[in-house]
Amino acid sequence: MSTAVANQRRDAVLTHLAFTAVLALVAFGVLRIAMYHWREGAVLIGGALLVAAVLRAALPHNRTGLLAIRTRTVDVLSYAGLGLLILFVALTITGGPLR
């Protein structure tokens, strides 16, 4: 295998590493929800969106992979806003059938 092919594979893996990390956090959150720990799962999903916002803001465009949907500003504001909203809901609901 030539070094050019090896570099292309390494670049492809690095490009999607940020998205894979966020996806792993979301999967763990869904697993916690499936285990009837909905609040912990929702906090993990909200945290994953905040991590996505930080990664989208910090990484160069060629390393964001599937985290880049729109412009950087729109992506960061969308990820952060939704993440904060999910965290707010998960941390403020008390009582009721969702204890």
C-alpha positions in Angstrom: 0.0 0.0 0.0 1.4 3.3 -1.0 1.8 6.2 1.5 -0.7 8.3 -0.5 -3.4 5.6 0.0 -2.5 5.3 3.7 -2.7 9.1 4.1 -6.2 9.2 2.4 -7.5 6.5 4.7 -6.1 8.3 7.8 -7.6 11.5 6.6 -11.0 9.8 6.1 -10.9 8.4 9.6 -9.9 11.7 11.2 -12.6 13.5 9.2 -15.4 11.4 10.8 -13.9 11.0 14.2 -15.7 14.0 15.7 -19.1 12.8 14.5 -18.3 9.3 15.7 -17.6 10.6 19.2 -20.9 12.6 19.3 -22.8 9.6 18.0 -21.3 7.3 20.7 -22.5 9.8 23.4 -26.0 9.8 21.9 -26.0 6.0 21.6 -25.1 5.8 25.3 -27.8 8.3 26.1 -30.4 6.2 24.2 -29.2 3.1 26.1 -29.7 4.8 29.4 -33.2 5.9 28.3 -34.0 2.3 27.3 -32.9 1.2 30.8 -35.5 3.5 32.3 -33.1 6.2 33.3 -34.6 8.9 31.0 -33.2 11.9 32.9 -29.6 10.6 32.6 -30.1 9.7 29.0 -31.5 13.1 28.2 -28.6 14.8 29.9 -26.2 12.7 27.9 -27.9 13.6 24.6 -28.0 17.3 25.6 -24.3 17.1 26.5 -23.5 15.3 23.2 -25.1 18.2 21.3 -23.0 20.7 23.3 -19.9 18.7 22.5 -21.0 18.8 18.8 -21.3 22.6 19.1 -17.8 22.9 20.5 -16.3 20.5 18.0 -18.0 22.3 15.1 -16.7 25.7 16.4 -13.2 24.5 17.0 -12.4 22.1 14.2 -11.4 23.3 10.7 -14.0 22.6 7.9 -12.1 19.7 6.5 -12.1 17.8 9.9 -15.8 18.3 10.8 -17.2 15.6 8.6 -20.9 15.0 9.1 -21.1 17.6 11.9 -21.0 20.3 9.1 -24.6 20.7 7.8 -24.9 24.5 7.2 -22.6 27.3 7.9 -20.4 27.2 11.0 -22.5 29.8 12.8 -25.8 28.1 12.1 -24.5 24.7 13.1 -23.0 25.9 16.4 -26.1 27.9 17.4 -28.4 25.0 16.5 -26.4 22.3 18.3 -25.9 24.5 21.4 -29.5 25.7 21.5 -31.0 22.3 21.2 -28.5 20.9 23.7 -29.3 23.5 26.2 -33.0 23.1 25.7 -32.8 19.3 26.3 -30.6 19.8 29.4 -33.1 22.4 30.7 -36.0 20.1 30.3 -34.2 17.1 31.7 -33.0 18.9 34.8 -36.2 20.8 35.6 -39.0 18.3 35.2 -40.0 17.0 38.7 -42.7 14.6 39.8 -45.2 13.0 37.5 -44.8 9.7 35.8 -41.3 10.5 34.5 -39.4 10.4 37.8 
